[in-house]
Amino acid sequence: MPPDLIDSPQALQDWFLRSGVTSPLLTCVGPLPRTRASIARWSRRQADSAIQVVSPHPDSYRIAVMLEPLESQIWVGDRVVWGGMIGANRFRICPPGAPSRWRQLSGCDIVNLFIPVDTVEALCADAGLPDGARLAGTLFAPDRQVLDLVWKMLDAQAAAGPLAARYCDGLVDALLCYLLERHAAMGEARAGGPGLSGGRLRKVLAFLAENATRDPSISEMAQLCAMSDSHFSREFRAAMGLPPHQYVMKLRLERACELLRGSEAKLVDIALELGFTSASHFSRAFAQRYGQPPASYRRQRG
């Protein structure tokens, strides 16, 4: 049996050891009897600046939920997909596939939920989704519903006693139904034309990088890709894990981090340069994404 499969409590613990987590797991549950999902929670009080290779999980999606703020860097291949503070109560969907790398720059408290690909595919079939439908990978985003369901899983023993495993199975079903409604990727088979990938995706990402501060419209982006507005919005979210305007906001806030670290510019000047309507608008958006206001971020890195 390949060592990367998550099909027993020991395999779950071994996966974390291969991924650089040496502290004991606070929670280690699964596989559950019906969904075959596994749940693990771990924490570390100290930062660890070493770059760790996150082991692949070819048979499972991994949903990572941050219970505390975490400063981190994450790479997929040679591409940086995250750098900076991840606010508490954010989650990310990690599809099965190649290993990634990350560095933990602060303490952390993280839940990882592994859900077999077969379980997701069966639910997609029950929903009548096209062949090839799947969960799309996402960046970290806040979602109260995801957080509430994951906390219920962690509290399952207190809530359901000897029926805790069956209770968690129901919660996993509820979570998957919720995520597929918001983060389903249909692939090239989606009705309405080919998907957003390759040259068309590179073209629109370059356009957004050049125009993020002026809030380009969906119509402008869709025209670049010869798609309708609605079809483009669906395909962009499937490809990038975020709606177009949230992706634009991510670009603005990443640039804000660079300016806060590398300049003495006033917050209001940074806000206006990046296309925010006011310093307060900028501060709210920054705190929502990074878990702290820009002034605090600058002091910590000053």
Backbone as a ProteinNet text record, in pm:
[ID]
protein_1_A
[PRIMARY]
MPPDLIDSPQALQDWFLRSGVTSPLLTCVGPLPRTRASIARWSRRQADSAIQVVSPHPDSYRIAVMLEPLESQIWVGDRVVWGGMIGANRFRICPPGAPSRWRQLSGCDIVNLFIPVDTVEALCADAGLPDGARLAGTLFAPDRQVLDLVWKMLDAQAAAGPLAARYCDGLVDALLCYLLERHAAMGEARAGGPGLSGGRLRKVLAFLAENATRDPSISEMAQLCAMSDSHFSREFRAAMGLPPHQYVMKLRLERACELLRGSEAKLVDIALELGFTSASHFSRAFAQRYGQPPASYRRQRG
[TERTIARY]
85.4	0	88.5	63.2	143.9	140.1	255.3	259.6	179.4	134.6	65.9	-84.6	-139.7	-283	-321.1	-432.2	-480.5	-596.1	-565.8	-671.2	-669.8	-602.2	-600.6	-546.4	-572.4	-514	-361	-297.4	-151.9	-104.4	-176.1	-140.2	-155.7	-258.2	-278.3	-161.5	-122	-8.2	120	139	259.3	262.8	146.3	141.9	192.1	149.4	193.8	343.5	395	538.7	617	572.1	641	632.2	528.5	509	572.2	652.4	727.4	660.6	546.7	476.4	519.9	603	654.8	578.6	500.7	424.1	305.1	259.4	145.5	19.5	-62.8	-189.8	-287.8	-354.4	-455.9	-582.3	-611.1	-723.6	-674.7	-712.6	-678.6	-795.2	-886.1	-1010.5	-1024.1	-1061.5	-1091.7	-1007.3	-1038.4	-1144.7	-1283.6	-1375.3	-1512.7	-1579	-1680.3	-1733.8	-1794.8	-1857.9	-1926.2	-1853.1	-1819.9	-1752.3	-1603.8	-1547.3	-1404.2	-1316.7	-1375.8	-1299.3	-1218.1	-1109.6	-1025.7	-1006.9	-996.8	-987.8	-867.5	-785.7	-669.8	-655.4	-618.4	-589.6	-452	-373.1	-241	-207.7	-119.6	-78.2	69.7	128.6	268.2	279.4	332.7	339	447.9	553.9	667.5	669.1	732.2	752.3	856.5	854.5	954.3	989.5	1106.2	1141.4	1188.4	1206.3	1248.8	1137.9	1176.1	1079.1	1047.1	919.3	874.6	804.4	823.6	753.3	625	511.4	383.6	363.2	352.8	341.4	215.5	220.7	98.9	-6.4	-129.4	-241.4	-326.4	-278.1	-336.3	-478	-524.6	-660.1	-759.1	-716.7	-802.1	-788.4	-897.5	-891.2	-850.9	-779.9	-744.8	-802.2	-881.7	-937.6	-866.5	-792.6	-715.6	-790.9	-809.8	-883.7	-792.3	-772.3	-688.5	-773.1	-746.3	-818.8	-754	-627.3	-556.5	-486.7	-455.1	-379.3	-244.9	-200.2	-73	-2.5	123.5	206.5	281.1	269.9	321.5	359.4	443.8	471	438.7	372.7	332.5	371.1	432.3	469.3	401.3	356.4	315.5	407.9	494.5	602	696.2	724.7	808.9	726.6	596.2	507.2	464.4	484	436	285.5	208.9	63.3	15.5	102.6	65.2	191.9	188	295.1	239.9	246.7	195.7	108.3	26.4	-58	-187	-221	-351.4	-435.8	-546.9	-630.5	-692.7	-730.8	-801.5	-934.1	-981.2	-1111.2	-1117.2	-1000.4	-994.7	-978.3	-1022.4	-1003.9	-954.1	-895.8	-843.4	-871.7	-913.2	-929.1	-803.1	-738.6	-617.8	-653.4	-660.6	-693.7	-582.3	-613.6	-508.2	-408.6	-284.3	-185.5	-45.5	37.8	179.9	204	321.5	352.5	367.7	348.5	373.5	475.8	514.6	610.4	553.4	592.9	546.2	644.7	632.3	714.7	624.5	635.4	552.5	629.3	583	655.3	593.9	497.8	438.2	380.5	328.2	255.9	130.9	73.1	-42.5	-133.2	-258	-355.6	-440.5	-422.3	-474.7	-551.8	-666.1	-740	-723.3	-690.5	-686.8	-791.1	-878	-982	-951	-930.9	-902.8	-1030.4	-1073.8	-1197	-1162	-1188.7	-1150.1	-1212.6	-1136.3	-1185.4	-1312.4	-1315.8	-1433.6	-1559.7	-1545.6	-1660.4	-1713.5	-1622.4	-1663.2	-1727.4	-1667.8	-1722.7	-1862.4	-1883.8	-2016.1	-2120.6	-2084.6	-2179	-2206	-2101.8	-2121.5	-2219.7	-2207.7	-2299.5	-2441.8	-2456.4	-2589.5	-2652.8	-2569.6	-2619.8	-2646.4	-2611.2	-2631.8	-2532.7	-2416	-2314.3	-2247.4	-2187.8	-2127	-2010	-1980	-1861.4	-1738.9	-1651.7	-1532	-1550.1	-1671.9	-1691.4	-1608.4	-1560.9	-1471.7	-1475.2	-1409.4	-1388.3	-1269	-1284.6	-1174.7	-1084.3	-956.2	-864.9	-895	-874.1	-899.2	-780.9	-774.8	-687.6	-762.6	-693.2	-756.9	-864.3	-980.6	-1092.2	-1175.6	-1240.2	-1327	-1460.1	-1515	-1647	-1700.9	-1801.3	-1855.3	-1917.3	-1981.7	-2045.4	-1940.8	-1830.6	-1724.2	-1668.6	-1642	-1585.4	-1679.6	-1809.3	-1905.1	-1911.2	-1912	-1918.7	-1793	-1676.8	-1551.3	-1545.4	-1589.2	-1591.8	-1685.4	-1797.9	-1888.6	-1820.5	-1739.7	-1664.3	-1566.9	-1498.8	-1403	-1473.8	-1598.9	-1674.8	-1767.3	-1746.4	-1841.1	-1855.7	-1747.1	-1754.6	-1846	-1833.2	-1919.3	-2064.1	-2083.2	-2218.9	-2293.2	-2220	-2287.6	-2237	-2135.5	-2088.1	-2051.4	-2109.7	-2072.6	-2110.5	-2196.9	-2236	-2156.7	-2043.5	-1965.6	-1921.8	-1880.8	-1832.5	-1944.6	-2065.1	-2177.4	-2219.8	-2211.6	-2240.9	-2145.6	-2016.9	-1918.8	-1943.3	-1984.8	-2018.1	-2124.6	-2228.1	-2331.9	-2278.8	-2187.9	-2129.3	-2041.3	-1968.8	-1888	-1978.2	-2090.3	-2186.6	-2233.7	-2269.5	-2317.9	-2210.3	-2086.6	-1976.9	-1955.7	-1956.3	-1934.8	-2047.8	-2171	-2283	-2264.8	-2223.7	-2202.7	-2087.5	-1975.1	-1858.2	-1881.5	-1950.6	-1975.6	-2067.2	-2156.7	-2241.8	-2160.8	-2050.7	-1973.3	-1838.5	-1784.5	-1647.9	-1636.8	-1744.1	-1736.1	-1666.8	-1576.1	-1511.5	-1562.3	-1608.7	-1668.1	-1570.1	-1453.8	-1355.7	-1398.2	-1337	-1364.7	-1505	-1571.8	-1703.8	-1815	-1782.3	-1888.5	-1960.9	-2092.1	-2170	-2132.9	-2131.6	-2108.4	-1973.3	-1892.5	-1765.4	-1649.9	-1528.4	-1411	-1378.5	-1301.8	-1267.6	-1162.8	-1134.5	-1037.4	-904.8	-811	-681.8	-580	-454.8	-351.2	-334.3	-328.1	-301.5	-408.7	-536.2	-644	-634.1	-600.9	-586.2	-466.5	-354.4	-236.8	-267.5	-344	-377.3	-459.8	-560.8	-647	-574.5	-486.6	-411.3	-313.6	-249.8	-160.1	-239	-358.7	-444.1	-481.3	-515.8	-554	-435.1	-317.4	-198.7	-171.1	-200.1	-174.6	-286	-404.8	-521.5	-593.1	-528.6	-596.9	-641.5	-568.7	-602.1	-724.5	-771.4	-888.5	-1014.9	-1010.9	-1129.8	-1193.2	-1123.9	-1180.2	-1311.6	-1395.7	-1528.9	-1521.7	-1623.5	-1634.6	-1640.4	-1711.9	-1725.7	-1591.2	-1503.4	-1370.4	-1292.6	-1296.6	-1223.8	-1281.6	-1413.9	-1478.7	-1447.7	-1445.1	-1416.1	-1275.2	-1180.9	-1044.8	-1042	-1137.9	-1139.6	-1247.6	-1318.6	-1427.7	-1532.7	-1572.1	-1672.9	-1783.4	-1898.8	-2002	-1958.4	-2019.8	-1984.1	-2004.4	-2121.5	-2150.8	-2059.4	-2032.8	-1945.2	-1803.2	-1756.3	-1621.5	-1613.8	-1713.5	-1709.8	-1702.1	-1780.2	-1775.3	-1638.7	-1586.2	-1459.4	-1342.1	-1346.4	-1238.7	-1236.7	-1352.3	-1357.2	-1309.6	-1346.9	-1301	-1149.5	-1092.1	-947.7	-866.4	-916.6	-835.8	-885.3	-1002.8	-1054	-1116.1	-1127	-1186	-1265.7	-1373.2	-1438.4	-1341.4	-1361.6	-1266.1	-1239.3	-1343.6	-1320	-1249.5	-1269.7	-1191.7	-1045.8	-1021.6	-882.7	-815.5	-887.9	-833.1	-800.4	-889.7	-863.2	-738.5	-720.2	-600	-473.9	-476.6	-360.8	-332.1	-437.4	-418.4	-355.5	-406.5	-358.1	-217	-181.9	-43	50.8	9.5	90	95.1	-14.4	-14.4	89.1	101.2	202.2	342.4	367.7	499.2	524.2	422.7	439	453.9	381.4	391.6	529.5	587.8	721.4	831.9	811.4	922.5	914.7	817.1	807.3	753.9	766.1	712	584.4	525.6	405.7	292.5	213.4	98	-5.3	-82.8	-184	-284.1	-321.9	-418.8	-360.1	-230	-167	-158.9	-126.6	-125	-264.8	-364.5	-502.6	-542.8	-515	-554.2	-474	-346.7	-263.4	-316.1	-370.2	-415.5	-562.8	-629.1	-765.4	-873.6	-838.2	-940.6	-1003.3	-1126.4	-1196.5	-1152.2	-1096.7	-1053.4	-958.2	-890.8	-801.7	-879.8	-1001.9	-1080.9	-1123.7	-1159.5	-1193	-1072.5	-956	-832.6	-807	-819.9	-791.9	-886.2	-1014.7	-1111	-1077.6	-1046.7	-1015.5	-887.2	-788	-659.9	-678.6	-751.7	-773.1	-854.5	-950.4	-1030.4	-944.7	-847.7	-764.2	-651.9	-584.6	-463	-480	-598.6	-623	-568.8	-521.8	-471.7	-475.2	-488.1	-491.4	-354.3	-349	-219.7	-117.7	-162.5	-67.1	4.9	-67.4	-4.1	90.5	48.9	135.6	267	259.5	380.9	470.6	410.2	490.8	565.3	499.8	563.4	680.3	678.8	783.7	872.8	858.4	938.4	1080.4
-120	0	124.5	222.1	343.5	414.5	470.8	530.9	658.2	718.5	846.3	832.3	709.5	692.6	714.3	785	812.7	717.2	598.5	498.6	433.4	493.7	441.9	551	542.4	642	646.2	530.5	529.5	597.5	572.9	639.3	790.4	833.2	976	1035	969.5	1017	1015.4	911.7	904.1	1017.6	1054.5	1165.5	1294.1	1319.5	1440.8	1435.4	1320.2	1308.5	1336.7	1282.5	1308.5	1455	1523.4	1665.1	1758.9	1705.5	1789.1	1820.1	1755.2	1777.9	1669.5	1708.4	1611.3	1613.6	1718.4	1725.1	1630	1574.8	1481.7	1548.6	1471.9	1523.4	1538.5	1654.1	1676	1596.1	1576.3	1494.9	1406.4	1280.4	1187.2	1089.9	1116.1	1039.8	991.8	866.9	817	698.1	643.9	685.6	660.6	753	738.2	622.9	559.9	435.4	449	561.8	572.2	662.3	785.1	877.3	847	772.3	739.1	861.8	970.6	1091.6	1073.4	1149.1	1149.8	1293.6	1311.1	1444.2	1448.1	1550.7	1566.9	1713.4	1734.4	1870	1868.2	1969.8	1978.5	2125	2148.3	2284.9	2285.9	2402.5	2423.2	2566.6	2583.7	2716.4	2803.7	2741.5	2816	2814.8	2916.8	2919.3	2814.7	2777.1	2685.6	2737.9	2800.9	2867.2	2770.3	2642.1	2544.6	2524.3	2511.8	2484.2	2335.3	2303.2	2164.5	2126.2	2003.2	1950.3	1882.5	1931.8	1872.1	1749.7	1634.6	1509.4	1509.3	1450.1	1440.8	1352.5	1371	1288.7	1253.5	1158.7	1137.3	1085.3	1027.6	972.8	1062.4	1179.5	1261.5	1409.7	1481.4	1626.3	1655.8	1765.3	1808.1	1947.3	1960.7	2090.6	2136.2	2245.4	2299.2	2417.1	2414.6	2519.8	2578	2710.4	2779.4	2820.7	2764.3	2803.6	2923.6	2951	3068.6	3135.6	3265.5	3330.1	3260.3	3256.7	3192.7	3276.4	3307.2	3368.7	3257.8	3255.4	3141.2	3181.2	3098.9	3103.5	2965.9	2962.7	2837.5	2842	2733.4	2719.5	2596.7	2606.7	2491	2487.7	2386.2	2388.9	2503.4	2587.2	2704.5	2830.8	2817.7	2934.5	2960.6	3082.9	3122.5	3145.3	3070	3087.1	3159.9	3174.6	3253.4	3303.1	3426.1	3481.9	3587.7	3565.1	3662.8	3598.2	3680.6	3635.9	3572.9	3456.3	3393.3	3417.1	3483.7	3513.2	3387.4	3395.1	3284.2	3259.9	3135.1	3095	3101	3087.8	3077.2	2929.6	2896.2	2758.6	2758.7	2644.2	2627	2484.4	2467.6	2335.2	2303.2	2191.3	2146.3	2019.5	2025.2	1905.2	1801	1676.1	1575	1609	1568.3	1596.9	1600	1680.1	1683.7	1747.3	1723.8	1786	1937	2005.7	2149	2173.1	2299.4	2334.3	2450	2456.3	2566.5	2594.8	2714.3	2754.4	2819.7	2774	2822.5	2931.3	3055.3	3169.1	3220.3	3147	3180.5	3052.2	3060.1	2946.6	2917.8	2799.3	2763.1	2665.8	2660.1	2560.5	2528.9	2409.3	2378	2247	2245.5	2122.1	2084.7	1958.2	1905.9	1795.7	1810.2	1712.2	1649.2	1516.5	1442.9	1372.4	1400.9	1342.6	1268.8	1137.2	1060.6	1114.5	1106.9	1148.5	1071.3	941.2	860.4	913.4	962.2	1016.2	1141.1	1228.8	1351.7	1317.7	1224.4	1187.7	1128.1	1047	988.3	1095.8	1195.8	1302.6	1387.8	1411.7	1484.9	1410.4	1277.4	1197.6	1206.6	1200.7	1212.4	1347.3	1450.3	1585.2	1606.2	1508.4	1523.6	1616.1	1637.3	1722.6	1648.1	1722.1	1656.3	1566.2	1468.4	1386.4	1475.7	1443.3	1524.8	1635.6	1653.4	1755.6	1720.8	1822.9	1802	1926.3	1920.8	2040	2117.6	2247.2	2331	2367.4	2379.1	2431.3	2576.9	2618.6	2757.9	2812.5	2943.5	3009.8	3022.5	3072.7	3083.9	3193.1	3159.2	3253.4	3227.1	3329.5	3308.6	3248.2	3160.2	3104.4	3048	3113.2	3073.5	2934.5	2898.7	2768.3	2655.9	2671.3	2570.6	2557.4	2670	2667.1	2597.7	2630	2569.4	2417.8	2370.2	2226.7	2156.1	2218.4	2156.7	2152.7	2259.1	2256.7	2147.2	2127.1	2019.2	1883	1866.3	1740.8	1722.4	1829.4	1819.6	1788.6	1832.3	1811.3	1690	1603.1	1495.1	1399.4	1369.2	1273.9	1324.6	1454.2	1512.3	1520.5	1543.7	1562.7	1431.4	1326.2	1204.1	1077.4	1085.4	969	853.8	734.4	617.5	629	723.7	745.6	860.5	898.1	1012.5	995.7	873.6	853	874.3	822.2	842.2	988.7	1054.8	1198.3	1275.9	1241.6	1308.6	1279.3	1156.7	1125.4	1221.5	1246.2	1339.7	1480.9	1522.1	1655.3	1666.5	1559.7	1560.7	1573.8	1500.8	1515.3	1660.2	1719.2	1857.8	1952.4	1931.5	2017.2	2003.5	1880.3	1859.8	1920.4	1904.5	1966.5	2117.4	2176.3	2321.2	2363.5	2289.7	2327.3	2305.5	2198.1	2174.3	2280.4	2335.1	2442.7	2568.3	2587.5	2712.1	2694	2574.4	2555	2434.1	2402.4	2292.1	2339.4	2256.9	2282	2176.3	2220.2	2126.8	2084.6	2145.6	2107.7	2151.1	2089.8	2126.6	2088.4	2001	1954.3	2052.1	2159.6	2253.2	2310.6	2316.6	2373.2	2517.6	2558.3	2697.4	2722.2	2618.1	2640.1	2588.5	2596.2	2543.1	2619.7	2556.5	2617.3	2726.6	2789.3	2897.4	2838.2	2824.1	2765.7	2810.2	2766.4	2792.3	2938.9	2969.8	3106.1	3204.6	3160.7	3253.5	3290.7	3192.7	3223.4	3315.1	3287.4	3375.6	3517.3	3528.2	3660.4	3741.7	3678.6	3753.2	3783.6	3694.2	3721.7	3836.8	3842.4	3955	4085.5	4081	4199.7	4247.2	4153.9	4191.8	4247	4189.8	4240.9	4385.8	4421.1	4557.2	4654.1	4603.7	4691.6	4674.1	4608	4576.9	4701.2	4811.3	4928.7	5004.2	4971.5	5044.6	4959.8	4839.2	4755.1	4726.2	4648.6	4618.9	4542.4	4560.8	4498.4	4353.5	4276.8	4139.8	4138.4	4233.3	4237.2	4252.9	4339.8	4356.1	4224.5	4156.8	4030.6	3925.3	3917.2	3815.6	3836.8	3961.8	3990.2	3944.8	3956.2	3909.8	3760.3	3685.9	3539.9	3490.3	3583.8	3547.1	3461.5	3503	3432.5	3529.1	3474.8	3557.1	3592.6	3695.9	3738	3624.9	3557.8	3453.7	3333.2	3295.4	3180.4	3211.5	3332.6	3370.6	3365.9	3420.5	3423.3	3281.9	3188.7	3050.1	2988.3	3008.1	2944.2	3006	3135.5	3198.9	3144.6	3132.5	3079.6	2935	2856	2716.9	2709.6	2799.5	2795.8	2850.8	2955.8	3027.4	3009.9	2951.3	2930.4	3053.2	3162.8	3287.5	3352.6	3424.8	3507.4	3615.6	3668.8	3766.3	3885.6	3944.8	4065.9	4033.9	3915.1	3877.2	3854.8	3802.9	3785.5	3921.8	4017.8	4153.4	4212	4191.2	4241	4175	4045.7	3976.4	4041.7	4075.6	4140.8	4275.4	4351.9	4482.3	4468.1	4372.5	4358.8	4300.8	4215.5	4168.8	4285.1	4373.9	4493.6	4583.4	4591.4	4671	4618.9	4486.7	4429.8	4474.9	4474.8	4518.7	4664.8	4749.7	4892.4	4917.1	4842.3	4859.9	4819.5	4717.3	4672.8	4761.1	4815.2	4878.1	5027.5	5093.1	5238.4	5298.6	5429.5	5503.8	5578.4	5542	5611.8	5602.3	5708.4	5708.4	5607.4	5556.6	5457.6	5512.4	5638.3	5695.3	5702.5	5729.6	5735.9	5597	5496.3	5358.7	5319.3	5354.6	5320.5	5378.8	5505.9	5571.5	5519.5	5491.2	5436.7	5302.1	5223.3	5089.2	5083.8	5199.7	5203.4	5191.5	5198.2	5196.6	5336.3	5340.6	5468	5552.4	5488.2	5560.4	5473	5535.4	5459	5357.2	5392.6	5298.5	5177.9	5201.5	5089.7	4996.6	5054.6	4977.2	4897.3	4961.3	4894.3	4777.3	4795.6	4686.6	4567.5	4595.3	4486.3	4415.3	4491.1	4431.7	4343.2	4392.1	4315.2	4189.2	4197.3	4079.4	3970.2	4007.9	3907.2	3856.5	3946.5	3909.9	3901.8	3930.3	3912.8	4023.2	4132.8	4246.1	4370.5	4490.1	4612.6	4642.1	4721.5	4749.1	4816.6	4901.5	4966.6	4863.1	4764.7	4659.5	4575.9	4546.1	4469.1	4543.8	4674.9	4752.5	4755.8	4772.6	4777.6	4646.5	4534.7	4404	4379.5	4446.8	4423.2	4544.2	4639	4760.6	4742.9
0	0	0	-88.8	-91.3	43.8	89.1	221.9	234.8	122.5	129.2	152	146.2	163.7	310.1	333.2	467.9	495.6	550.2	566.5	705	801.6	938.6	1029.5	1161.4	1252.8	1244.4	1228.5	1218.4	1090.1	979	853.3	865.8	940.2	962	1040.7	1148.1	1226.4	1143.4	1062.1	978.2	877.1	823.1	727.3	792.5	914.4	982.8	1012.4	1051	1075.1	947.3	834	707.4	668	716.1	682.4	784.4	877	970.2	1100.7	1131.1	1257.4	1355.5	1450.7	1547.3	1679.6	1706.8	1830.9	1823.1	1936.7	1934.5	1880.8	1812.4	1762	1877	1883.9	1986.9	1957.5	1830	1785.3	1671.9	1672.9	1564.4	1551.7	1458	1443.9	1300.4	1283.4	1150.6	1111.6	994.7	904.1	963.5	933.8	978.9	903.8	962.2	905	767	736.2	606.9	508.9	548.7	456.7	443.7	537.9	540.9	560.2	609.3	638.4	765.9	779	898.7	944.8	1077.2	1137.2	1230.4	1215.4	1303.2	1341.6	1466.8	1515.5	1580.5	1548.3	1610.5	1636.2	1729.8	1761.5	1796	1781.5	1819	1869.7	1988.1	2048.6	1988.7	1938	1887.4	1734.8	1678	1533.4	1494.1	1367.8	1312.8	1174.4	1161.1	1036.1	928.1	962	861.5	758.6	631.8	526.2	527.6	545.8	552.5	422	381.2	264.4	312.6	265.8	301.6	212.9	275.3	200.7	114	-5.4	-87.3	-20.7	-64	-15	-137	-219.7	-352.3	-353.1	-242.9	-241.4	-170.7	-123.6	-37.1	-67.3	-49.6	-34.5	110.2	130.5	266.5	288.4	393.8	430.3	556.8	546.7	658.9	718.6	850.2	920.7	1028.1	1024	1121.4	1241.8	1357.5	1478.2	1546.6	1515.8	1564.8	1447.5	1458	1350.5	1330.5	1207.2	1172.7	1068.2	1092.9	989.2	918	786.2	712.1	570.7	510.4	367.2	310.7	194.1	131.9	-15.1	-62.2	-201.6	-261.1	-385.7	-464.4	-584.9	-592.3	-690.5	-656.4	-754.1	-730.4	-712.1	-707	-700.1	-556.9	-510.3	-378.5	-386.9	-307.7	-308.2	-183.3	-83.3	34.2	102.2	148.8	228.2	321	450.7	546.2	651.6	713.8	823.4	770.9	824.3	799	923.5	909.3	1024.3	1082.9	1209.1	1271.6	1200	1206.4	1152.7	1000.1	935.2	789.3	750.5	629.9	584	440.4	401.2	266	220.9	94.7	35.3	-44.1	-12.2	-81.6	-159	-292.4	-369.5	-359.7	-391.6	-396.4	-506.3	-486.8	-590.1	-534.9	-599.1	-567.8	-431.1	-371.5	-242.6	-255.4	-145.3	-137.5	-27.5	-9.1	96.3	176.2	305.4	386.1	498.6	554.9	668.1	771.7	896.8	1007.6	1081.6	1071.2	1126.7	1256.6	1311.1	1440.7	1498.5	1622	1675.7	1593.9	1614.4	1532	1606	1560.8	1605.6	1483.4	1426.1	1293.5	1297.5	1229.4	1205.2	1058.6	1032.6	896	883.6	785.7	757.8	622	620	497.3	452	328.3	274.8	146.5	138.9	19.9	-108.1	-215.9	-346.8	-382.7	-352.1	-385.1	-316.8	-193.4	-120.7	-189.2	-231.9	-301.5	-435.3	-509.8	-640.2	-626.7	-522.8	-503	-473.6	-395.3	-364.6	-488.5	-570.4	-696.6	-786.2	-792.1	-873.9	-819	-687.5	-626.3	-659	-670.7	-699.3	-847.3	-931.3	-1074.4	-1141.3	-1079.2	-1139.3	-1254.6	-1351.2	-1467.4	-1427.1	-1513	-1491.3	-1480	-1389.1	-1368.8	-1267.9	-1213.6	-1110	-987	-919.1	-805	-718.1	-602.9	-521.8	-576.9	-591	-637.3	-520.9	-547.3	-446.8	-418.7	-294.2	-256.5	-178.3	-168.5	-73.3	59.2	162.6	293.7	291.3	342.8	345.9	470.9	526.8	643.4	601.4	684.3	657.4	788.6	843.8	972.7	968.6	857.2	847	852.3	779.1	781.9	922.9	987.3	1121.9	1220	1213.6	1306.6	1289.1	1164.8	1140.6	1189.7	1168.4	1214.1	1366.5	1434.1	1581	1632.2	1565	1605.5	1591.6	1487.5	1473.9	1590.2	1628.6	1738.4	1870.8	1885	2008.8	2000.7	1900.9	1875.3	1992.3	2061.3	2170.6	2281.6	2312.9	2416.3	2370	2239.7	2188.4	2165.9	2123.4	2079.8	2146.4	2230	2302.9	2211.8	2234.1	2153	2006.4	1972.9	1833.7	1770.2	1829.3	1781	1636.5	1598.2	1461.3	1360.6	1391.4	1300.3	1297.9	1410.8	1420	1327.7	1331.7	1246.2	1099	1066.7	927.7	874.8	955.9	913.4	895.5	983.3	971.4	847.2	813.9	691.3	569.3	567.4	457.6	446.5	560.2	558.6	506.2	549.7	504.4	354.3	303.4	159.9	77.2	121.5	48.8	41.2	151.5	157	65.2	70.3	-9.2	-158.6	-195.1	-337	-396.7	-316.4	-366.3	-397.4	-324.4	-337.6	-406	-406.7	-457.2	-549.2	-622.3	-718	-845	-897.1	-1025.7	-1122.4	-1238.5	-1334.3	-1442.4	-1449.8	-1550.4	-1689.3	-1790.9	-1929.2	-1973.5	-1895.5	-1937.6	-1902.6	-1832.9	-1791.6	-1913.3	-1901.3	-2010.7	-2034	-2162.7	-2195.5	-2257	-2281.8	-2348.9	-2268.6	-2323.9	-2256.8	-2130.5	-2042.2	-1914.7	-1927.6	-1816.1	-1809.9	-1763.6	-1854.3	-1821	-1924.8	-1904.6	-2003.6	-2036.4	-2165.7	-2211.1	-2170.6	-2173.6	-2135.3	-1988.3	-1903.6	-1761.4	-1738	-1803.6	-1787.4	-1834.5	-1941.1	-1995.3	-1895.5	-1836.8	-1745.6	-1615.1	-1568	-1445.6	-1466.5	-1583.6	-1613.1	-1618.1	-1677	-1682.7	-1543	-1455.3	-1319.6	-1242.2	-1261.3	-1192.1	-1230.9	-1356.1	-1404.5	-1367.1	-1339.3	-1321.8	-1188.7	-1092.1	-966.2	-891.5	-902.5	-822.1	-874.2	-992.8	-1045.4	-1047.3	-992.1	-979.1	-1115.4	-1201.8	-1335	-1324.5	-1424.1	-1422.3	-1471.1	-1434.1	-1482.9	-1635.4	-1693.6	-1839.6	-1907.6	-1853.2	-1911.8	-1910	-1797.3	-1784.5	-1877.5	-1881.5	-1964.5	-2112.4	-2156.7	-2297.2	-2335.9	-2242.9	-2271.4	-2303.1	-2245.8	-2258.9	-2353.3	-2419	-2510.3	-2440.2	-2320.2	-2241.7	-2202	-2169.3	-2107.4	-1965.6	-1909	-1773.3	-1673.3	-1681.2	-1582	-1599.1	-1724.1	-1748.7	-1702.3	-1730	-1684.8	-1532.5	-1464.2	-1317.6	-1260.8	-1316.2	-1268	-1292.8	-1414.5	-1449.1	-1373.2	-1348.9	-1273	-1130.9	-1070.8	-934	-929.1	-1029.6	-1033.5	-1049.2	-1128.7	-1154.3	-1038.6	-972.7	-873.4	-730.1	-712.5	-577.7	-515.3	-592	-542.2	-654.4	-622.8	-724.1	-772.3	-893.9	-948.8	-858.6	-799.9	-720.7	-588.3	-533.1	-415	-451.1	-570.7	-615.2	-632.6	-689.2	-703.8	-566.7	-470.9	-335.7	-277.2	-302.7	-254.9	-312.6	-442.3	-504.4	-437.7	-412.4	-348.6	-210.2	-133	4.3	8.9	-85.4	-92.7	-122.7	-213.4	-241.6	-118.2	-42.6	80.6	178.3	192.3	281.3	240.6	110.6	62.2	97.7	79.6	109.5	260	339.5	485.1	535.6	474.1	516	459.6	338.8	268.6	253.9	315.3	301.9	430.9	442.2	556.4	518.5	406	359.2	461.8	470	558.9	510.3	605.1	570.5	469.5	484.3	391.1	250.9	239.4	107.3	44.3	125.7	74.9	29.2	110	76.3	-58.9	-78.8	-203.6	-321.4	-300.9	-408.8	-457.8	-366.2	-401.5	-440.3	-446.2	-496.1	-392	-262.6	-158	-146.7	-101.7	-95	23.7	127.1	246.3	326	424.1	511.9	594.3	634.7	714.9	631.9	505.4	416.2	401.4	381.4	370.7	498	612.7	739.9	764.1	731.9	750.8	662	535.6	442.6	483.2	527.1	567.4	690.2	788.8	911.8	885.4	794	762.5	701.2	619	552.2	641.2	714.3	786	937.3	986.2	1128.2	1216.4	1158.7	1236.1	1147.8	1207	1127	1068.6	962.4	897.1	988	1080.2	1170.4	1257.2	1306.1	1387	1303.5	1181.7	1090.8	1069	1047.6	1022.9	1148	1268.2	1390.6	1412.2	1385.4	1407.6	1314.4	1199.2	1100.3	1080.7	1170.4	1160.3	1210.1
[MASK]
++++++++++++++++++++++++++++++++++++++++++++++++++++++++++++++++++++++++++++++++++++++++++++++++++++++++++++++++++++++++++++++++++++++++++++++++++++++++++++++++++++++++++++++++++++++++++++++++++++++++++++++++++++++++++++++++++++++++++++++++++++++++++++++++++++++++++++++++++++++++++++++++++++++++++++++

